[in-house]
Amino acid sequence: MNECLPIYIFGEVLFDCFADSEPLLGGAPFNVAWHLQAFGVNPRFISAVGDDDGGRLILQKMQQWQMATDSVAVDPLHETGRVQITLQDGEPSYEFVLDTAYDHIEPKNLSMPIGEHLFYHGTLAARCSTSRESLGQLRDWPGQKAFIDVNLRDPWWELEWILAEVHGAHCVKLNRQELILLSQVEETQEDIEWLQELARNFRLANNIANLIVTLGADGAFLVYEMGQIITHSLPPQTATVVDTVGAGDAFSSIVMLGMLHNWQWETVLERAQQFAGFIVTQQGAVSDNPAIYGDFKCLWGMI
């Protein structure tokens, strides 16, 4: 792949609502698109917002961040998405409002790309039929390398659909618990060797080219090609964790950035963890400070 490769991102944009602060911009696909824009990529973000104050604010923030908004539909019938987030020891639980604008995404101003392109989506936005059907149409584009970021949010996921969606994907990212749930194992073990073997079997059974499993404080590992594994552990944490909302999205954005720049997988995992490690030191999933992204670009020799 190369940095000129077209990149499309499909899914929810919403407001993360915390008990003790103003609502913050969020939604896994939106977070990924926001980060990539800050790192010099211009992704096409495909979503929908309501014809309300929240929707107008989202479009305004995107424009200020120099993100293209022409593939974000304004839905006059459904409100902009929201999720109530409750934190316990820094770990979030989510309560999503149902039947919002991102449940009714109908792509607009899109033409089918010619040749190879990278396509990112999660799993939450497919919980309702309209967005699921739209996603299915986009996934049929030829020349596509699909990056699927599994986000199992109860009760908004179906095992059969997710297994069908990840089958044959170029890259799938999930966490430890999601791997166990999708593998449908009756007995679980704690040791990393067992988890890596489970990942090998899941990758093979679903014909996935690259499978990434994130382990929180224990780092992450990748299974690729003939079952080879690359591991990376997090360095000792020196900063205070505020919350982990958006950490996985930060990780995914750097994985995609690495794909575009042809980084070695060892480098991809290291840098993805570095950036995710920063995101957990602030409240919310994204930063609107360009200097932060500039610091990482300097660190990684991108400028």
N, C-alpha and C positions, 0 to 999 in steps of 0.2 A: 504494500500500500504506500501511498504518498500523501503529503500534506495538502495537495490540491484535490484529493478525492472528495466528491460531494458527500455530505452527511445530512441525514434526515433523522429527526427525533420526534416521536409520536407519544402523546399521552397527556396526563393531567397537569394543569397549573391550578393552584389553589392557595388559600391562606392557612398557614399554620397558626392555630389559636391556642396560646398558652394562658394559664390562669392569671399570671402576674405581669403580663406585658401586652403591648399592642400586637395585633395579628401581623405575621411575617410572611413574606413570599415563600412559597414552597411547591411541593409536588416533585416526585423523583425525576421525571423527564425534564421538567422545567429547570430544576437545579443543575442537571447535567448540561443542558443547553447554555445556561447562564455561565457556568464555569468555562465551557469550551469557548464561548465568545470572548471571555476575558483573556484566554490563552492564545488568541489570534485566529481561532477557527470561526467560520461563519455558518453555523448549522441552520438548517431550515426546521423551525419548530412548528409542529402541527398539533393544534389544540383548539379549545373553545372556551370563551368566557361569557358571563352574563352581560346583559345590557343594563348594568348597574354600576354603582360607585366602585365596587371591587374590581370589576372587569376593566373599567376605564383606568383605574390606578395601575393594574397589571400592564396594560398596553403602554401607559406613560412610562413606567419603569423600564420596560423593554426598549422603548425608543431612546431613553436616556442612556441605556447600556449599549446602544447601537445594534440591537437585535432586530432582525426582520420580523414584522408583525403581520405580513400579508397572508400567512397561512394559519392565523389564529382567528377563527370565526367568532362573531358576536351573536350570541343566541338570545333572542328576545323573549323566549319562553321559559328559560331555566336560569337560575341564579348561578353566580360564580362559586366554584367549589370551596369548601371549608372542611377542615379537620380539627377536632378538639384533641389537644395533646396533653396527656398527664405524665409527669415525670416522677419516677421513684428511684432514688439513688442514681440520678442522671440517665436512667433508661426510660425510653418513652413507651407509652401505650396510646393507641389511636382510635378515635371514634369519628368515622367519615360520614358526612351528610350525603344522603342518597339522592339520586336523580337531579344532579346539577349539570352545568353546561358541559363539562368534560365527559359526561356519560353520553353525550349526543354530538360527538365530533363528526363532522362531515367535511372532509378535506376540500379546501378551496385554493384557487390560484396555484395549482400543482400540475406540472407536466412530468411525464415519466422520464426519469434520467436515462441517458444513453450510456451504456457500458457499466462498469463496476461502480458501486457506491456502498456506503456504510449506512445501515439503518438500525437505530436504537429504539427499543420500546420496553416498557415494564409489563406488569400484569394487572395492576389495579384498574386502569382505564378500560379494560375489556370486560368489566363486570356487567355492563348493560349492552343490549343487542346492537344499537346504532354504532357505537364506537367499536365494538367487536367486529362488526361487518366491515367498517371502514379500515380497520387494521388488517383484516384478511385480504382486502383488495390491495393494500400497499405492500403486503408481504409477497404478493405474486409478481412484483416487478422483477424482470430478469437482471442478472448481474449483481444481485444483492448479497452482501455479507451482513448477516443479521447478528446484532449484539442484543441479547435478551437479559434484562436485569430482573431476576425473580424477586418479587416483593409479596410474600404471602400475608395478606391482611384479612383476618377472620371478620366476617364470614364470606369475604368477597373473592373467593377463588375456588376453582374446580380442578381436581386432579387430572382428569382426562384431557381437558383443554390445554392445561399447561404442558403436559407431557407431549401432546401433539405439536405444540408451538415450539418447544425447545428442540424437537427432533430435527437433526440436520443443520443446526445453527452453527455459525462461525465461532461465536463466543457466547458462553452462558456464565453469569455470575450469580452466586447464591451464598447464603451463610450456612453454618453448620446445621442448624435446626431445619432449614429448608431442604437441605440435602437429605437429611434423615426422613423427613415427611414425604418427599417425592420418591424416595427409594422404597418406601413402604416396608421397612424392616420391623420385625416384632421385638427384637432384642437389640439394645444399643450398648456400646462400649465407649469409654472416655478416651482411650489412647489414640494418638494421632495416626498410628499405622492402620488401625481399623478404619478410621475415617477416610484415609487416603485410598484404601482398597475399595471402600464403598463408592468413592468418587470415580475411581477407575471403572468400576462396573457400570455406574450410571452413565458416564461418558460413552462407553462402548455400546451400551444398550440403546442409547438415544442418538448415536452417530453425531456427536458433538465434536467439533474440531478442537476447541479449547474450552476447558471447564475451570473456572476460578471459584475457590471456596474461601470465604473470609471467616476468620476465627476470633474477631474482636481483639482483645488484648494479646492473644496468642499469634497474631499475624495473619497470614494467608498462604495458600498454595495453589499451584496451577497444575492441571493434568492436560497433557497435549500429545499429539502424534501417536506413538505406539505405547501410550500409558506412562511416558516419562513424567516425573514430577519435579517441579521447581518450588522451593519453599522460601519464605521470607518471614522472619520474626520482627515484631515491632521493637525499636530501640527503647530503652528505659524512658518512661514518661516523666518529663520535668515540669510540665505545665498542668494546671488544674483543669479537669474535665468539667465543662459546664453542662452540656448535654450531647447525646450522640445522634440527634436528629440530623439527617443529611450526610452522615459520615460515609455511608455506603454509596451515596450518589457522588460525593467527592471522589471516592475511590474509582468509581466507574468512569468518571470524566477523564481521569488521568490514564486509565487503561485505553480509552479511545484515542486520547492524545498520543499515547505511545504507538498505537497502531498506525496512526496517520504519519508519524515521524520515523517509523521503522526502528523503534528502540528494541533492544534485546529484552526478552521477557523478564530476566532478572532485574533489569533497570526499571521496567514498567512496574513491577510489584513494589520495588523499593520506593519509587516516587509516588505511587498511588497511596502508599501507607503514610508517607511524609505529609502529603496534602490532607488526607483524611484526619491525620493526627492534629493538624492545625484547626480544622473545622470544628472538632469537638471542644475546642477551648473557647468557643463563642456561642452565644445563643442564636439559634436559627441555622438554616442550611446553606445560606449563601452570604457573601460579603459584597457590599457595594463600594469597596475601597480598591481602586485599580492598583495601588502601590503594593498591596499584598500579593497580587498575581505577578506583578513585576519582580518582586523579590524571589518568587519561585522560578520564574523564567531566568533570572540571573543565576540562581543556584544550579539550575539544570543546563546552563550554557545555551539557552535559546535566544539570547540577545547579546 
